[in-house]
């Protein structure tokens, strides 16, 4: 699909362009895309029709990230794939506001996802992007939602923030081959981002970044939005107390746990309950810290399972009641499950070279009952536990 150019997008914002976009929205689903496009091209420029059809389609795709605002916003395919969802952007904006931030320069603002959240939270914002089309789109999105702010074409290397401005940077994590997985492929460069984080700055990187690569004195916040851990927000030394720390945050509730490596957590045998930490806890490396906060322990320091004797109600983990231990080896495990009439099995396994679906296929169970088995290590030894899963909230 051809990418919209600046002149075509500006035409789409005129009264005639808006009328065309409204007609596309009204007729989409009633007429086929081919028939609708052919009819509209009889009285409108072909590039403008293509732009209107594309925007209408992307507004539907953007609903999950931007809610009802998506129906008034503008997008490109690439920018939408990389755009921050509204809940995550709102969370960051609230935190910045709470830290006393009042002005932000958003470097590489894209279509303006974070820019919109910051402006909505009452901050004075200016966006910068190297792409003239995205600059036009970000301006249009601010205007469409009735928010104040400026957006200009520029390069991150040339940006000078004023003394009372905080720099926000969500670097490009995609190339022509897709999403990047290394810090050396970010744009702006990781070197430039690191220098920003030495002061009053906030930046983002991919969720799988190595903890060893995080700059000293920076708080790294993994944010889970309804179970999706999309990236890490790095809070610069000028916004923290200068202590290196990691935070896990759950949205939409906003619950957070913060800490660093906790070497004092006890280890021991599996008790009456096994807690399965949320993915955001594991990504942030805060399993031990969560165990300490709950008064629990780790069956194995290298496994992401927590054990307690009492049931725990925490948003950061699911508590499973331990019903008993089963044989770990496949042949004896099959006999034990067959004797219990198990036919439907859920296998929970982390940190072991076991593929649950492959194991279930090998077990060849055919009974009328269902069960859940946790496979883990306890003091380095493989163990299997029959557990009762909690009810879904």
Phi and psi in degrees as a GROMACS rama.xvg file:
@    title "Ramachandran Plot"
@    xaxis  label "Phi"
@    yaxis  label "Psi"
@TYPE xy
-64.5349  144.632  UNK-2
-85.8178  139.33  UNK-3
-68.9006  144.422  UNK-4
-100.276  170.383  UNK-5
-59.9365  -47.3292  UNK-6
-63.544  -41.5487  UNK-7
-65.028  -41.6397  UNK-8
-65.03  -39.973  UNK-9
-62.5439  -37.6824  UNK-10
-64.8142  -35.0813  UNK-11
-63.2335  -24.827  UNK-12
-85.1089  -9.42832  UNK-13
-74.8038  164.316  UNK-14
-53.7353  -40.7198  UNK-15
-69.3186  -37.6258  UNK-16
-65.8409  -40.1822  UNK-17
-66.5339  -36.111  UNK-18
-65.0571  -39.0498  UNK-19
-65.2912  -43.339  UNK-20
-62.1707  -39.6394  UNK-21
-65.4789  -37.9535  UNK-22
-68.1375  -39.4178  UNK-23
-60.4841  -44.7018  UNK-24
-63.277  -39.5814  UNK-25
-68.766  -34.5476  UNK-26
-98.1825  -14.6023  UNK-27
-62.0885  132.644  UNK-28
91.2609  -22.0122  UNK-29
-90.9063  -46.6219  UNK-30
-104.765  152.926  UNK-31
-67.9093  156.584  UNK-32
-57.4127  -40.2956  UNK-33
-64.929  -47.0327  UNK-34
-66.8219  -41.4482  UNK-35
-64.3356  -46.0971  UNK-36
-62.0837  -42.5575  UNK-37
-62.9141  -42.43  UNK-38
-66.0556  -44.8231  UNK-39
-69.8375  -29.0884  UNK-40
-69.7224  -14.3388  UNK-41
-69.2425  -23.1243  UNK-42
-127.971  0.912231  UNK-43
-136.579  157.14  UNK-44
-59.7914  137.705  UNK-45
-61.6838  -40.8164  UNK-46
-65.7198  -36.1436  UNK-47
-69.1629  -39.5649  UNK-48
-62.7322  -44.9168  UNK-49
-60.6916  -40.4642  UNK-50
-64.6581  -41.2952  UNK-51
-66.7581  -42.8967  UNK-52
-63.628  -42.2372  UNK-53
-63.8959  -45.5415  UNK-54
-62.5083  -41.1851  UNK-55
-62.6335  -41.1232  UNK-56
-65.0638  -44.4633  UNK-57
-70.5422  -29.2225  UNK-58
-61.3521  -36.7802  UNK-59
-66.7925  -41.5145  UNK-60
-65.7258  -30.0531  UNK-61
-83.2562  -5.37359  UNK-62
-59.2513  -40.8732  UNK-63
-62.6799  -29.9228  UNK-64
-90.4911  -35.1323  UNK-65
-119.099  2.22011  UNK-66
62.0826  -147.228  UNK-67
-67.3068  -20.361  UNK-68
-59.9044  -27.9357  UNK-69
-57.1284  -30.9317  UNK-70
-67.8884  -10.6943  UNK-71
-116.149  -3.36265  UNK-72
-96.6204  175.276  UNK-73
-129.002  150.248  UNK-74
-146.879  162.611  UNK-75
-118.653  160.257  UNK-76
-60.7994  -48.3392  UNK-77
-64.2781  -43.2278  UNK-78
-66.7192  -36.0217  UNK-79
-66.9362  -39.4892  UNK-80
-60.9647  -32.4122  UNK-81
-97.5332  -10.0447  UNK-82
-65.5531  143.491  UNK-83
-71.764  135.979  UNK-84
-65.6824  155.251  UNK-85
-60.9586  -39.8518  UNK-86
-65.4052  -41.7761  UNK-87
-66.9598  -43.9893  UNK-88
-62.4692  -41.634  UNK-89
-62.7217  -40.8225  UNK-90
-60.6231  -46.4786  UNK-91
-63.3694  -40.9923  UNK-92
-62.8957  -42.6307  UNK-93
-61.8292  -41.7769  UNK-94
-64.382  -43.4112  UNK-95
-60.8611  -45.5782  UNK-96
-59.0522  -43.6767  UNK-97
-66.0433  -23.5455  UNK-98
-87.05  5.20831  UNK-99
90.2642  7.8748  UNK-100
-72.603  136.666  UNK-101
-125.908  -21.6293  UNK-102
-133.926  137.986  UNK-103
-135.879  137.466  UNK-104
-109.546  120.183  UNK-105
-98.1265  105.518  UNK-106
-88.2243  124.774  UNK-107
73.04  49.7537  UNK-108
-70.9848  -14.4649  UNK-109
58.6065  -136.965  UNK-110
-79.0311  -4.9306  UNK-111
100.996  21.5383  UNK-112
-56.1844  -50.8672  UNK-113
-73.9506  -34.9027  UNK-114
-57.4955  -43.2316  UNK-115
-63.3592  -44.3069  UNK-116
-64.345  -41.4849  UNK-117
-64.4881  -44.097  UNK-118
-65.7229  -39.1176  UNK-119
-64.9697  -29.2875  UNK-120
-82.9958  4.65482  UNK-121
93.1453  7.73371  UNK-122
-85.5845  149.51  UNK-123
-83.2325  123.403  UNK-124
-126.367  148.243  UNK-125
-138.062  135.001  UNK-126
-107.752  148.981  UNK-127
-135.383  134.553  UNK-128
-149.993  149.624  UNK-129
-76.8991  -17.6494  UNK-130
-94.0062  113.586  UNK-131
-59.8596  -33.4333  UNK-132
-66.7435  -44.2778  UNK-133
-65.8622  -32.6901  UNK-134
-61.3696  -45.3  UNK-135
-63.0338  -40.6482  UNK-136
-66.8594  -43.6335  UNK-137
-62.4573  -41.122  UNK-138
-60.8174  -45.2057  UNK-139
-64.2578  -35.9736  UNK-140
-69.27  -39.9669  UNK-141
-59.4957  -46.706  UNK-142
-65.5603  -40.6772  UNK-143
-62.736  -31.9188  UNK-144
-98.487  7.91147  UNK-145
67.6774  34.7952  UNK-146
-111.615  149.79  UNK-147
-91.4266  147.915  UNK-148
158.484  162.726  UNK-149
-120.224  152.333  UNK-150
-138.786  135.722  UNK-151
-141.997  157.881  UNK-152
-77.4578  132.712  UNK-153
-174.412  169.872  UNK-154
-111.644  139.204  UNK-155
-56.4899  -33.3129  UNK-156
-69.1116  -18.0207  UNK-157
-103.424  1.12238  UNK-158
-81.519  132.42  UNK-159
-118.793  116.595  UNK-160
-84.2793  141.989  UNK-161
-72.843  167.544  UNK-162
-59.9792  -30.9649  UNK-163
-100.804  12.3423  UNK-164
-101.026  140.035  UNK-165
-99.965  135.75  UNK-166
-87.0247  129.928  UNK-167
-117.025  133.024  UNK-168
-139.63  117.796  UNK-169
-110.346  92.3827  UNK-170
-67.1411  155.939  UNK-171
-66.3614  122.597  UNK-172
-113.366  22.3306  UNK-173
-129.865  143.84  UNK-174
-119.507  -173.929  UNK-175
-63.77  -19.4733  UNK-176
-91.5943  -4.55986  UNK-177
119.684  -162.506  UNK-178
-68.365  136.43  UNK-179
-86.1696  157.289  UNK-180
-124.744  7.7275  UNK-181
-129.745  149.129  UNK-182
-65.6039  -28.1018  UNK-183
-71.5257  -9.2171  UNK-184
-101.648  1.901  UNK-185
-72.3478  152.449  UNK-186
-139.05  114.513  UNK-187
-60.219  166.44  UNK-188
-68.5245  154.671  UNK-189
-60.8754  -33.6409  UNK-190
-61.7939  -44.9092  UNK-191
-68.3225  -39.8568  UNK-192
-62.5065  -42.3497  UNK-193
-60.0684  -39.6399  UNK-194
-67.2767  -35.1219  UNK-195
-63.1612  -41.4129  UNK-196
-71.4931  -8.25629  UNK-197
-72.7135  -12.8635  UNK-198
-123.148  -141.983  UNK-199
-89.2508  89.8374  UNK-200
-150.873  155.931  UNK-201
-132.411  134.533  UNK-202
-140.156  166.928  UNK-203
-126.326  149.01  UNK-204
-139.054  176.589  UNK-205
-72.0103  152.598  UNK-206
-63.5314  -25.1048  UNK-207
-89.7383  14.4671  UNK-208
-59.387  140.886  UNK-209
-69.1414  136.166  UNK-210
-59.0748  -30.3199  UNK-211
-67.6482  -21.4545  UNK-212
-88.0838  -6.00384  UNK-213
-75.0666  137.018  UNK-214
-64.8884  149.984  UNK-215
-64.4865  143.706  UNK-216
78.2462  7.67567  UNK-217
-107.41  140.278  UNK-218
-90.68  125.432  UNK-219
-102.153  122.18  UNK-220
-115.601  113.846  UNK-221
-87.1385  128.494  UNK-222
-118.436  124.62  UNK-223
-102.553  118.431  UNK-224
-104.038  99.7324  UNK-225
53.62  40.6798  UNK-226
95.3168  -9.77535  UNK-227
-99.2658  114.492  UNK-228
-95.922  96.5346  UNK-229
-88.1382  -19.5144  UNK-230
179.401  -177.662  UNK-231
-119.788  131.98  UNK-232
-98.4707  126.56  UNK-233
-104.704  121.724  UNK-234
-100.424  116.925  UNK-235
-65.9067  164.152  UNK-236
-60.6789  -27.7655  UNK-237
-74.2729  -8.15698  UNK-238
-113.512  -3.63501  UNK-239
-120.484  -176.367  UNK-240
-85.6273  10.2973  UNK-241
84.1078  3.63019  UNK-242
-95.8487  132.541  UNK-243
-68.3847  125.636  UNK-244
-151.733  166.444  UNK-245
-127.629  144.442  UNK-246
-132.023  142.274  UNK-247
-118.87  129.25  UNK-248
-128.151  136.929  UNK-249
-107.333  128.577  UNK-250
-115.753  147.954  UNK-251
-87.1234  -3.31466  UNK-252
-71.6853  -30.2543  UNK-253
86.4447  8.91372  UNK-254
-67.0977  140.972  UNK-255
-134.504  149.334  UNK-256
-132.824  135.666  UNK-257
-131.12  145.856  UNK-258
176.23  -163.935  UNK-259
-139.765  -158.159  UNK-260
-61.9988  130.026  UNK-261
-113.574  98.9238  UNK-262
-84.4842  -7.39606  UNK-263
-93.8544  0.166164  UNK-264
-66.4035  134.138  UNK-265
-74.7767  158.966  UNK-266
-121.366  158.793  UNK-267
175.986  -179.141  UNK-268
-61.9153  157.031  UNK-269
-66.6059  129.464  UNK-270
-91.5847  -149.127  UNK-271
-76.9836  -17.1369  UNK-272
-136.51  146.881  UNK-273
-118.9  129.35  UNK-274
-106.482  129.579  UNK-275
-100.64  104.869  UNK-276
-63.3559  148.468  UNK-277
-62.2119  151.343  UNK-278
-55.0741  -33.5616  UNK-279
-67.2987  -31.7793  UNK-280
-66.8299  -42.7942  UNK-281
-66.3262  -45.8012  UNK-282
-58.2362  -40.5975  UNK-283
-79.6865  -6.34101  UNK-284
67.8459  36.8815  UNK-285
-115.052  22.7106  UNK-286
-61.3063  -45.8864  UNK-287
-64.0938  -40.8599  UNK-288
-64.5239  -40.4125  UNK-289
-63.6306  -42.954  UNK-290
-58.8624  -43.3675  UNK-291
-62.5064  -43.1243  UNK-292
-66.5214  -24.6953  UNK-293
-95.2389  -3.01305  UNK-294
72.8464  24.8193  UNK-295
-102.154  -168.006  UNK-296
-146.15  171.251  UNK-297
-105.419  123.739  UNK-298
-60.4093  -30.0929  UNK-299
-150.406  131.474  UNK-300
-65.7321  -14.0145  UNK-301
-102.419  -0.829019  UNK-302
-108.742  143.48  UNK-303
-91.1642  62.2226  UNK-304
-132.653  143.328  UNK-305
-118.617  143.288  UNK-306
-121.332  146.511  UNK-307
-144.298  163.076  UNK-308
-90.4165  -29.7155  UNK-309
-99.4788  147.323  UNK-310
-65.7473  144.208  UNK-311
-119.079  135.599  UNK-312
-107.764  98.054  UNK-313
-138.582  140.903  UNK-314
-72.4993  -12.4714  UNK-315
-90.0291  -2.9421  UNK-316
-158.552  156.994  UNK-317
-102.567  129.767  UNK-318
-94.9069  124.456  UNK-319
-111.184  128.688  UNK-320
-75.4371  131.09  UNK-321
-84.716  117.649  UNK-322
-90.5303  -22.4482  UNK-323
163.693  170.595  UNK-324
-100.974  145.254  UNK-325
-120.222  163.055  UNK-326
-62.156  143.165  UNK-327
-83.2897  -36.9617  UNK-328
-71.4654  143.719  UNK-329
-57.0554  -47.4615  UNK-330
-61.2721  -45.2117  UNK-331
-72.9776  -32.2558  UNK-332
-63.4579  -40.1664  UNK-333
-62.5155  -42.8859  UNK-334
-62.5753  -43.9426  UNK-335
-63.0934  -40.8325  UNK-336
-73.3365  -36.9241  UNK-337
-63.1911  -40.5152  UNK-338
-63.4691  -25.4135  UNK-339
-91.455  4.16829  UNK-340
69.8554  30.8222  UNK-341
-82.8899  130.337  UNK-342
-122.286  -31.0548  UNK-343
-111.792  119.2  UNK-344
-126.402  134.596  UNK-345
-108.058  127.299  UNK-346
-112.626  125.338  UNK-347
-110.737  119.651  UNK-348
-146.161  127.189  UNK-349
-134.556  136.391  UNK-350
80.9537  9.39978  UNK-351
-123.543  147.519  UNK-352
-77.7738  56.8603  UNK-353
-127.314  128.772  UNK-354
-96.9026  112.437  UNK-355
-51.3469  -46.5066  UNK-356
-63.3247  -38.1244  UNK-357
-67.2361  -39.5324  UNK-358
-64.4765  -44.8566  UNK-359
-59.4882  -39.923  UNK-360
-63.8291  -39.0895  UNK-361
-67.686  -30.9301  UNK-362
-71.6426  -27.7905  UNK-363
51.8653  54.8426  UNK-364
-85.451  146.471  UNK-365
-145.206  18.69  UNK-366
-79.8285  177.217  UNK-367
-85.979  -11.0135  UNK-368
-101.618  163.987  UNK-369
-118.924  158.578  UNK-370
-159.268  162.649  UNK-371
-124.299  132.108  UNK-372
-121.729  132.655  UNK-373
-100.435  124.954  UNK-374
-107.384  124.583  UNK-375
-154.11  -178.754  UNK-376
-107.941  144.178  UNK-377
-125.111  115.197  UNK-378
53.6253  38.9673  UNK-379
87.1063  -5.83555  UNK-380
-106.654  135.183  UNK-381
-66.5004  130.758  UNK-382
-137.906  157.152  UNK-383
-128.627  135.988  UNK-384
-131.686  133.003  UNK-385
-83.6541  123.918  UNK-386
-129.534  161.714  UNK-387
-107.445  119.238  UNK-388
-74.069  146.534  UNK-389
-72.0089  158.129  UNK-390
-66.9036  141.948  UNK-391
-67.4273  136.573  UNK-392
